Amino acid sequence: MRVFGVFRVKPEERMQAAVALMVIVALNALFIWRLHELFLQPGFGPYWKAFEHELHLSGYDPYTYLTVTDWDVVYEPHRHPLLAFLIWPLWLLNQGLTWLTGVNCVQYVVALPVIFCSFYSYIFLYRIHREVVGLRRDDATLLTICGFAMAYLLLSVIVPDHFTVSMFLLLLMLYLSGICIRRRRELRWWQSALLFTLTAGITLSNGVKVFLATLFVSLKPRLLPLAKAFIVPAALLWGVAVWQHHAFVEPREQAREAVKQRKAEAVKAQVARMTPDQRAHFKAKQARREAVLRRQAAKTGKPMDDHGYLRWTDITTSRWQTVYENLFGEAMQFHRQHFLEDTLVGRPVFVPYLSVFSYVVEALVVVLALLGVWAGRRSRFLWLCLSCLAFDMVLHLVLGFGINEVFIMAPHFLFVLPIAMGYLVRGHGGSRARGHLVRLLITALTAYMLTYNGILLTHFLLSPINATL
């Protein structure tokens, strides 16, 4: 029972927990309503086409919907080694519901873990502010709402992708680590191993953060517990990833390549039978298609290498523009133009705001977070949070992984900003005037982001789509 006791909602949390749950359920209901006529059709034939063409939610992929509808290893196993198998029970549930109802219940099935993880992400962020940072109830509530008022944390509560689950696990890990630091206790090796296996199994890079947490929490790091907690699980995860690649990915790629070759041969034979005018029209069509592919490739930047993990890097996309337009821009405040469009489809990599005020809001949030870092510079827990943030920045800004749509990664790191701001609020507890000024500024920023982002997102969810399969 102590293992699951962390999920018990405490008496002081119940009121805001009920409100948060109602908001999360309402947003998921609107998201389901927007697409249910398209996605609940009986039969499995058109779903892959429907999900890939109609589920446009920024750069988030429809892979979870695809896997729950027709199970397969569609996520890259070397980056998400356990994700397909964690989704497998949801596929079984959906299969049963489809047999009973005659329609695809994938949206409802996926909404269950999304709602659960979103709700407890809110709870754990509140507890971090309340029990680890040591804020009053109202301050902890304010900063928790501030975090979820940010665009892509708000959006994460409806995203049918693995990012919401990753955020839940990372906040759980930070909360448990913070409690251990305050009580001068260590994470047991099996706790670290379990957190590492789940976190890295869903997103491999996030396993590094569990390792960092174990080092920060450990009073005296010892080699044997670290080896049991990380080396063995890491080896198992890698073995599972390699097996999945050979068993599922390679046969699919070989079949796809064979189909591609047959189509190329058929096209070649067809071109040979064309008249000169038809051949000229065909070449012009091919040139337009290649131009589109070149524009899409330009958005992904130039990688360090074309093979292995380095093929996902980017050394050409502007880092500075990424920081103020996407990393701390779109991630905190939606851009009105190209709202929730996919960078790899139609959205430009960089979209400027229509008003300077948006940049002022962004700068104020970042400055408050930096002041919070200074105020909490002696906190071991804050340095744990900052080390996790630094790892993400190396991944995205230095190596360029996912830099062209870095804002969709916000559930992995954006919550560090309100946590840092919490130390600023706590640090001014002895000065009533400065404390009131900080709280007033955070309240104003929270109200603005919640209103601005909430209106845009709600308007999007209430706008029906007109799509045919």
ROZA-231919 format. One record per residue (C-alpha): z negated, y, x; residue number from 1. Coordinates in steps of 0.05 Angstrom, whole numbers, padded with zeros to 5 digits, m for minus. Layout:
N
+--------+--------+--------+-----+
|      w |      v |      u |   i |
+--------+--------+--------+-----+
|      Z |      Y |      X | NUM |
...
+--------+--------+--------+-----+
//
This chain:
469
+--------+--------+--------+-----+
|      w |      v |      u |   i |
+--------+--------+--------+-----+
|  00000 |  00000 |  00000 |   1 |
| m00013 |  00047 |  00058 |   2 |
|  00060 |  00039 |  00079 |   3 |
|  00084 |  00064 |  00011 |   4 |
|  00028 |  00113 |  00002 |   5 |
|  00070 |  00167 |  00035 |   6 |
|  00113 |  00167 | m00028 |   7 |
|  00055 |  00181 | m00075 |   8 |
|  00061 |  00252 | m00103 |   9 |
| m00005 |  00288 | m00090 |  10 |
| m00040 |  00328 | m00145 |  11 |
| m00025 |  00395 | m00113 |  12 |
|  00049 |  00376 | m00109 |  13 |
|  00059 |  00353 | m00180 |  14 |
|  00079 |  00418 | m00213 |  15 |
|  00132 |  00439 | m00163 |  16 |
|  00153 |  00366 | m00154 |  17 |
|  00168 |  00363 | m00228 |  18 |
|  00209 |  00427 | m00225 |  19 |
|  00246 |  00404 | m00163 |  20 |
|  00262 |  00337 | m00195 |  21 |
|  00288 |  00370 | m00258 |  22 |
|  00334 |  00415 | m00218 |  23 |
|  00360 |  00357 | m00175 |  24 |
|  00373 |  00313 | m00236 |  25 |
|  00407 |  00371 | m00273 |  26 |
|  00454 |  00385 | m00214 |  27 |
|  00471 |  00311 | m00208 |  28 |
|  00484 |  00307 | m00283 |  29 |
|  00532 |  00366 | m00278 |  30 |
|  00567 |  00334 | m00219 |  31 |
|  00575 |  00268 | m00256 |  32 |
|  00599 |  00304 | m00319 |  33 |
|  00652 |  00341 | m00280 |  34 |
|  00686 |  00277 | m00257 |  35 |
|  00663 |  00223 | m00304 |  36 |
|  00727 |  00219 | m00346 |  37 |
|  00767 |  00207 | m00284 |  38 |
|  00720 |  00159 | m00248 |  39 |
|  00693 |  00118 | m00306 |  40 |
|  00760 |  00088 | m00326 |  41 |
|  00760 |  00012 | m00332 |  42 |
|  00793 | m00029 | m00278 |  43 |
|  00792 | m00022 | m00203 |  44 |
|  00865 | m00006 | m00189 |  45 |
|  00867 |  00070 | m00185 |  46 |
|  00798 |  00085 | m00156 |  47 |
|  00817 |  00091 | m00082 |  48 |
|  00871 |  00141 | m00100 |  49 |
|  00825 |  00178 | m00148 |  50 |
|  00767 |  00185 | m00100 |  51 |
|  00810 |  00207 | m00041 |  52 |
|  00851 |  00258 | m00080 |  53 |
|  00801 |  00286 | m00131 |  54 |
|  00732 |  00284 | m00099 |  55 |
|  00736 |  00349 | m00060 |  56 |
|  00667 |  00370 | m00040 |  57 |
|  00676 |  00409 |  00024 |  58 |
|  00687 |  00360 |  00082 |  59 |
|  00645 |  00304 |  00054 |  60 |
|  00681 |  00238 |  00048 |  61 |
|  00684 |  00194 | m00015 |  62 |
|  00669 |  00132 |  00027 |  63 |
|  00605 |  00116 | m00010 |  64 |
|  00640 |  00117 | m00077 |  65 |
|  00695 |  00074 | m00047 |  66 |
|  00646 |  00023 | m00018 |  67 |
|  00603 |  00018 | m00081 |  68 |
|  00665 |  00008 | m00123 |  69 |
|  00700 | m00042 | m00077 |  70 |
|  00656 | m00062 | m00018 |  71 |
|  00686 | m00058 |  00051 |  72 |
|  00668 | m00030 |  00120 |  73 |
|  00701 |  00038 |  00112 |  74 |
|  00651 |  00078 |  00154 |  75 |
|  00664 |  00077 |  00229 |  76 |
|  00616 |  00020 |  00250 |  77 |
|  00603 |  00048 |  00319 |  78 |
|  00575 |  00112 |  00288 |  79 |
|  00545 |  00081 |  00225 |  80 |
|  00528 |  00009 |  00244 |  81 |
|  00484 | m00009 |  00183 |  82 |
|  00511 |  00037 |  00129 |  83 |
|  00559 | m00011 |  00097 |  84 |
|  00505 | m00065 |  00091 |  85 |
|  00454 | m00015 |  00063 |  86 |
|  00506 |  00003 |  00010 |  87 |
|  00519 | m00071 | m00007 |  88 |
|  00461 | m00077 | m00058 |  89 |
|  00489 | m00016 | m00094 |  90 |
|  00556 | m00051 | m00098 |  91 |
|  00523 | m00112 | m00128 |  92 |
|  00488 | m00068 | m00180 |  93 |
|  00553 | m00033 | m00196 |  94 |
|  00589 | m00099 | m00203 |  95 |
|  00538 | m00122 | m00254 |  96 |
|  00540 | m00056 | m00293 |  97 |
|  00616 | m00057 | m00293 |  98 |
|  00615 | m00128 | m00321 |  99 |
|  00567 | m00106 | m00376 | 100 |
|  00598 | m00039 | m00395 | 101 |
|  00672 | m00048 | m00377 | 102 |
|  00673 |  00018 | m00337 | 103 |
|  00659 |  00037 | m00265 | 104 |
|  00587 |  00063 | m00262 | 105 |
|  00593 |  00084 | m00189 | 106 |
|  00572 |  00156 | m00201 | 107 |
|  00508 |  00135 | m00235 | 108 |
|  00492 |  00081 | m00184 | 109 |
|  00502 |  00128 | m00125 | 110 |
|  00463 |  00184 | m00159 | 111 |
|  00400 |  00141 | m00158 | 112 |
|  00390 |  00141 | m00081 | 113 |
|  00417 |  00212 | m00076 | 114 |
|  00364 |  00237 | m00126 | 115 |
|  00309 |  00196 | m00093 | 116 |
|  00326 |  00221 | m00022 | 117 |
|  00335 |  00294 | m00045 | 118 |
|  00269 |  00294 | m00082 | 119 |
|  00229 |  00265 | m00024 | 120 |
|  00265 |  00311 |  00025 | 121 |
|  00236 |  00368 | m00015 | 122 |
|  00167 |  00335 | m00016 | 123 |
|  00167 |  00321 |  00059 | 124 |
|  00190 |  00391 |  00077 | 125 |
|  00134 |  00419 |  00034 | 126 |
|  00083 |  00373 |  00068 | 127 |
|  00108 |  00393 |  00137 | 128 |
|  00094 |  00466 |  00120 | 129 |
|  00028 |  00450 |  00085 | 130 |
| m00004 |  00395 |  00127 | 131 |
|  00030 |  00401 |  00195 | 132 |
|  00043 |  00476 |  00203 | 133 |
| m00020 |  00491 |  00163 | 134 |
|  00004 |  00541 |  00112 | 135 |
| m00027 |  00560 |  00045 | 136 |
|  00003 |  00527 | m00017 | 137 |
|  00043 |  00588 | m00039 | 138 |
|  00071 |  00600 |  00031 | 139 |
|  00090 |  00526 |  00039 | 140 |
|  00124 |  00527 | m00029 | 141 |
|  00162 |  00592 | m00012 | 142 |
|  00189 |  00565 |  00054 | 143 |
|  00208 |  00498 |  00023 | 144 |
|  00247 |  00533 | m00031 | 145 |
|  00277 |  00578 |  00023 | 146 |
|  00303 |  00516 |  00059 | 147 |
|  00335 |  00487 | m00003 | 148 |
|  00363 |  00554 | m00023 | 149 |
|  00409 |  00549 |  00038 | 150 |
|  00479 |  00529 |  00017 | 151 |
|  00487 |  00460 |  00047 | 152 |
|  00416 |  00438 |  00036 | 153 |
|  00425 |  00457 | m00037 | 154 |
|  00493 |  00421 | m00038 | 155 |
|  00463 |  00360 | m00005 | 156 |
|  00425 |  00342 | m00069 | 157 |
|  00490 |  00321 | m00102 | 158 |
|  00531 |  00297 | m00042 | 159 |
|  00551 |  00223 | m00050 | 160 |
|  00551 |  00214 |  00026 | 161 |
|  00503 |  00190 |  00079 | 162 |
|  00479 |  00260 |  00099 | 163 |
|  00428 |  00264 |  00043 | 164 |
|  00397 |  00198 |  00065 | 165 |
|  00397 |  00221 |  00137 | 166 |
|  00360 |  00285 |  00119 | 167 |
|  00308 |  00245 |  00080 | 168 |
|  00295 |  00198 |  00140 | 169 |
|  00293 |  00255 |  00190 | 170 |
|  00243 |  00295 |  00148 | 171 |
|  00201 |  00232 |  00138 | 172 |
|  00202 |  00221 |  00213 | 173 |
|  00182 |  00293 |  00227 | 174 |
|  00127 |  00291 |  00175 | 175 |
|  00097 |  00226 |  00203 | 176 |
|  00103 |  00253 |  00274 | 177 |
|  00070 |  00318 |  00256 | 178 |
|  00012 |  00283 |  00223 | 179 |
|  00003 |  00239 |  00285 | 180 |
|  00004 |  00300 |  00330 | 181 |
| m00049 |  00336 |  00289 | 182 |
| m00093 |  00274 |  00287 | 183 |
| m00080 |  00257 |  00360 | 184 |
| m00053 |  00189 |  00340 | 185 |
|  00009 |  00152 |  00363 | 186 |
|  00066 |  00120 |  00324 | 187 |
|  00059 |  00045 |  00330 | 188 |
|  00118 |  00011 |  00364 | 189 |
|  00140 | m00023 |  00300 | 190 |
|  00139 |  00043 |  00262 | 191 |
|  00184 |  00074 |  00315 | 192 |
|  00228 |  00013 |  00314 | 193 |
|  00235 |  00014 |  00238 | 194 |
|  00250 |  00089 |  00237 | 195 |
|  00299 |  00082 |  00294 | 196 |
|  00335 |  00023 |  00262 | 197 |
|  00343 |  00057 |  00195 | 198 |
|  00359 |  00126 |  00222 | 199 |
|  00407 |  00103 |  00276 | 200 |
|  00436 |  00050 |  00230 | 201 |
|  00458 |  00104 |  00183 | 202 |
|  00479 |  00155 |  00235 | 203 |
|  00475 |  00131 |  00307 | 204 |
|  00463 |  00199 |  00340 | 205 |
|  00402 |  00212 |  00297 | 206 |
|  00367 |  00153 |  00329 | 207 |
|  00358 |  00198 |  00390 | 208 |
|  00313 |  00242 |  00348 | 209 |
|  00266 |  00184 |  00333 | 210 |
|  00263 |  00171 |  00408 | 211 |
|  00245 |  00244 |  00420 | 212 |
|  00192 |  00241 |  00365 | 213 |
|  00160 |  00180 |  00397 | 214 |
|  00157 |  00216 |  00465 | 215 |
|  00126 |  00279 |  00435 | 216 |
|  00076 |  00240 |  00394 | 217 |
|  00056 |  00191 |  00450 | 218 |
| m00007 |  00211 |  00486 | 219 |
|  00011 |  00165 |  00544 | 220 |
|  00083 |  00138 |  00540 | 221 |
|  00085 |  00065 |  00560 | 222 |
|  00146 |  00026 |  00580 | 223 |
|  00135 | m00038 |  00541 | 224 |
|  00124 | m00007 |  00472 | 225 |
|  00184 |  00039 |  00483 | 226 |
|  00226 | m00020 |  00503 | 227 |
|  00205 | m00059 |  00440 | 228 |
|  00215 |  00002 |  00396 | 229 |
|  00284 |  00023 |  00421 | 230 |
|  00319 | m00022 |  00471 | 231 |
|  00319 | m00085 |  00428 | 232 |
|  00338 | m00049 |  00362 | 233 |
|  00392 | m00009 |  00399 | 234 |
|  00422 | m00073 |  00427 | 235 |
|  00421 | m00106 |  00358 | 236 |
|  00453 | m00045 |  00326 | 237 |
|  00508 | m00044 |  00379 | 238 |
|  00520 | m00119 |  00369 | 239 |
|  00526 | m00109 |  00294 | 240 |
|  00574 | m00051 |  00304 | 241 |
|  00619 | m00091 |  00351 | 242 |
|  00618 | m00151 |  00303 | 243 |
|  00637 | m00106 |  00244 | 244 |
|  00694 | m00075 |  00284 | 245 |
|  00723 | m00144 |  00302 | 246 |
|  00710 | m00176 |  00233 | 247 |
|  00730 | m00119 |  00187 | 248 |
|  00763 | m00059 |  00222 | 249 |
|  00811 | m00093 |  00269 | 250 |
|  00843 | m00139 |  00217 | 251 |
|  00852 | m00079 |  00170 | 252 |
|  00883 | m00037 |  00225 | 253 |
|  00929 | m00094 |  00245 | 254 |
|  00951 | m00103 |  00173 | 255 |
|  00962 | m00028 |  00166 | 256 |
|  01003 | m00026 |  00230 | 257 |
|  01046 | m00084 |  00205 | 258 |
|  01059 | m00048 |  00140 | 259 |
|  01075 |  00016 |  00178 | 260 |
|  01126 | m00021 |  00222 | 261 |
|  01159 | m00053 |  00161 | 262 |
|  01164 |  00015 |  00127 | 263 |
|  01193 |  00046 |  00191 | 264 |
|  01246 | m00009 |  00194 | 265 |
|  01262 |  00000 |  00120 | 266 |
|  01268 |  00076 |  00129 | 267 |
|  01313 |  00066 |  00190 | 268 |
|  01359 |  00020 |  00150 | 269 |
|  01359 |  00070 |  00092 | 270 |
|  01377 |  00128 |  00138 | 271 |
|  01435 |  00088 |  00167 | 272 |
|  01465 |  00082 |  00097 | 273 |
|  01457 |  00157 |  00081 | 274 |
|  01513 |  00207 |  00078 | 275 |
|  01510 |  00265 |  00128 | 276 |
|  01482 |  00313 |  00075 | 277 |
|  01429 |  00263 |  00054 | 278 |
|  01411 |  00251 |  00127 | 279 |
|  01403 |  00326 |  00139 | 280 |
|  01359 |  00333 |  00078 | 281 |
|  01316 |  00274 |  00101 | 282 |
|  01308 |  00303 |  00171 | 283 |
|  01287 |  00370 |  00141 | 284 |
|  01235 |  00335 |  00098 | 285 |
|  01208 |  00298 |  00159 | 286 |
|  01204 |  00363 |  00198 | 287 |
|  01162 |  00395 |  00143 | 288 |
|  01116 |  00335 |  00142 | 289 |
|  01107 |  00336 |  00218 | 290 |
|  01093 |  00411 |  00214 | 291 |
|  01036 |  00397 |  00165 | 292 |
|  01008 |  00343 |  00211 | 293 |
|  01011 |  00391 |  00270 | 294 |
|  00973 |  00444 |  00230 | 295 |
|  00920 |  00393 |  00212 | 296 |
|  00915 |  00370 |  00284 | 297 |
|  00906 |  00442 |  00307 | 298 |
|  00844 |  00447 |  00263 | 299 |
|  00811 |  00389 |  00299 | 300 |
|  00821 |  00420 |  00367 | 301 |
|  00837 |  00385 |  00432 | 302 |
|  00791 |  00327 |  00451 | 303 |
|  00764 |  00313 |  00520 | 304 |
|  00799 |  00245 |  00517 | 305 |
|  00841 |  00207 |  00467 | 306 |
|  00799 |  00143 |  00472 | 307 |
|  00728 |  00120 |  00456 | 308 |
|  00675 |  00168 |  00432 | 309 |
|  00708 |  00226 |  00468 | 310 |
|  00765 |  00226 |  00418 | 311 |
|  00717 |  00259 |  00369 | 312 |
|  00702 |  00317 |  00416 | 313 |
|  00735 |  00386 |  00415 | 314 |
|  00742 |  00434 |  00473 | 315 |
|  00787 |  00488 |  00442 | 316 |
|  00753 |  00512 |  00377 | 317 |
|  00717 |  00579 |  00387 | 318 |
|  00642 |  00568 |  00395 | 319 |
|  00621 |  00639 |  00382 | 320 |
|  00661 |  00645 |  00317 | 321 |
|  00634 |  00576 |  00297 | 322 |
|  00563 |  00601 |  00304 | 323 |
|  00567 |  00662 |  00258 | 324 |
|  00620 |  00637 |  00208 | 325 |
|  00601 |  00564 |  00200 | 326 |
|  00538 |  00541 |  00236 | 327 |
|  00493 |  00597 |  00209 | 328 |
|  00545 |  00624 |  00161 | 329 |
|  00575 |  00574 |  00112 | 330 |
|  00515 |  00528 |  00123 | 331 |
|  00468 |  00581 |  00093 | 332 |
|  00515 |  00620 |  00048 | 333 |
|  00578 |  00594 |  00015 | 334 |
|  00642 |  00632 |  00027 | 335 |
|  00674 |  00653 | m00038 | 336 |
|  00744 |  00641 | m00013 | 337 |
|  00764 |  00568 | m00005 | 338 |
|  00699 |  00549 | m00039 | 339 |
|  00680 |  00476 | m00021 | 340 |
|  00750 |  00462 |  00004 | 341 |
|  00762 |  00411 |  00059 | 342 |
|  00780 |  00438 |  00127 | 343 |
|  00827 |  00380 |  00139 | 344 |
|  00863 |  00394 |  00074 | 345 |
|  00870 |  00467 |  00058 | 346 |
|  00810 |  00507 |  00083 | 347 |
|  00819 |  00547 |  00148 | 348 |
|  00770 |  00531 |  00203 | 349 |
|  00741 |  00601 |  00198 | 350 |
|  00735 |  00640 |  00133 | 351 |
|  00706 |  00711 |  00138 | 352 |
|  00656 |  00737 |  00087 | 353 |
|  00679 |  00791 |  00039 | 354 |
|  00618 |  00834 |  00053 | 355 |
|  00579 |  00855 |  00116 | 356 |
|  00516 |  00842 |  00075 | 357 |
|  00527 |  00766 |  00083 | 358 |
|  00525 |  00773 |  00158 | 359 |
|  00461 |  00816 |  00152 | 360 |
|  00427 |  00761 |  00112 | 361 |
|  00449 |  00709 |  00163 | 362 |
|  00422 |  00751 |  00221 | 363 |
|  00356 |  00763 |  00186 | 364 |
|  00344 |  00689 |  00175 | 365 |
|  00361 |  00673 |  00247 | 366 |
|  00316 |  00730 |  00273 | 367 |
|  00258 |  00707 |  00230 | 368 |
|  00267 |  00636 |  00256 | 369 |
|  00268 |  00661 |  00328 | 370 |
|  00205 |  00702 |  00317 | 371 |
|  00174 |  00639 |  00288 | 372 |
|  00192 |  00601 |  00351 | 373 |
|  00155 |  00654 |  00392 | 374 |
|  00096 |  00652 |  00345 | 375 |
|  00092 |  00576 |  00348 | 376 |
|  00111 |  00569 |  00421 | 377 |
|  00047 |  00530 |  00436 | 378 |
|  00059 |  00479 |  00380 | 379 |
|  00080 |  00410 |  00404 | 380 |
|  00108 |  00395 |  00336 | 381 |
|  00152 |  00457 |  00336 | 382 |
|  00179 |  00437 |  00404 | 383 |
|  00196 |  00368 |  00374 | 384 |
|  00235 |  00402 |  00319 | 385 |
|  00270 |  00448 |  00369 | 386 |
|  00288 |  00389 |  00414 | 387 |
|  00321 |  00355 |  00355 | 388 |
|  00358 |  00420 |  00339 | 389 |
|  00379 |  00426 |  00412 | 390 |
|  00407 |  00356 |  00411 | 391 |
|  00450 |  00374 |  00351 | 392 |
|  00474 |  00438 |  00384 | 393 |
|  00495 |  00399 |  00447 | 394 |
|  00531 |  00350 |  00402 | 395 |
|  00568 |  00402 |  00361 | 396 |
|  00574 |  00465 |  00404 | 397 |
|  00579 |  00435 |  00474 | 398 |
|  00617 |  00370 |  00460 | 399 |
|  00649 |  00397 |  00398 | 400 |
|  00636 |  00337 |  00354 | 401 |
|  00652 |  00357 |  00282 | 402 |
|  00655 |  00430 |  00303 | 403 |
|  00712 |  00447 |  00256 | 404 |
|  00667 |  00431 |  00197 | 405 |
|  00598 |  00435 |  00228 | 406 |
|  00568 |  00462 |  00163 | 407 |
|  00571 |  00393 |  00130 | 408 |
|  00523 |  00369 |  00185 | 409 |
|  00471 |  00420 |  00162 | 410 |
|  00426 |  00368 |  00129 | 411 |
|  00414 |  00341 |  00199 | 412 |
|  00385 |  00405 |  00228 | 413 |
|  00382 |  00466 |  00182 | 414 |
|  00312 |  00451 |  00157 | 415 |
|  00286 |  00469 |  00226 | 416 |
|  00297 |  00543 |  00209 | 417 |
|  00246 |  00547 |  00152 | 418 |
|  00198 |  00505 |  00193 | 419 |
|  00202 |  00555 |  00250 | 420 |
|  00193 |  00612 |  00200 | 421 |
|  00129 |  00578 |  00177 | 422 |
|  00097 |  00591 |  00244 | 423 |
|  00115 |  00665 |  00237 | 424 |
|  00080 |  00667 |  00169 | 425 |
|  00019 |  00631 |  00198 | 426 |
|  00018 |  00674 |  00260 | 427 |
|  00011 |  00738 |  00219 | 428 |
| m00045 |  00709 |  00177 | 429 |
| m00095 |  00755 |  00212 | 430 |
| m00055 |  00818 |  00199 | 431 |
| m00051 |  00831 |  00124 | 432 |
|  00002 |  00885 |  00128 | 433 |
|  00050 |  00847 |  00174 | 434 |
|  00037 |  00783 |  00136 | 435 |
|  00056 |  00816 |  00070 | 436 |
|  00119 |  00846 |  00102 | 437 |
|  00141 |  00778 |  00129 | 438 |
|  00128 |  00743 |  00062 | 439 |
|  00164 |  00798 |  00024 | 440 |
|  00225 |  00792 |  00069 | 441 |
|  00227 |  00716 |  00064 | 442 |
|  00218 |  00720 | m00012 | 443 |
|  00277 |  00769 | m00017 | 444 |
|  00322 |  00726 |  00027 | 445 |
|  00302 |  00664 | m00012 | 446 |
|  00316 |  00697 | m00079 | 447 |
|  00383 |  00722 | m00056 | 448 |
|  00407 |  00656 | m00026 | 449 |
|  00382 |  00616 | m00086 | 450 |
|  00417 |  00662 | m00134 | 451 |
|  00481 |  00671 | m00094 | 452 |
|  00490 |  00597 | m00075 | 453 |
|  00463 |  00572 | m00141 | 454 |
|  00512 |  00613 | m00183 | 455 |
|  00572 |  00592 | m00141 | 456 |
|  00553 |  00518 | m00142 | 457 |
|  00536 |  00517 | m00217 | 458 |
|  00602 |  00553 | m00234 | 459 |
|  00639 |  00500 | m00193 | 460 |
|  00603 |  00443 | m00228 | 461 |
|  00616 |  00472 | m00297 | 462 |
|  00690 |  00480 | m00283 | 463 |
|  00726 |  00417 | m00307 | 464 |
|  00783 |  00390 | m00266 | 465 |
|  00852 |  00373 | m00293 | 466 |
|  00875 |  00312 | m00256 | 467 |
|  00917 |  00252 | m00272 | 468 |
|  00922 |  00187 | m00234 | 469 |
+--------+--------+--------+-----+
//
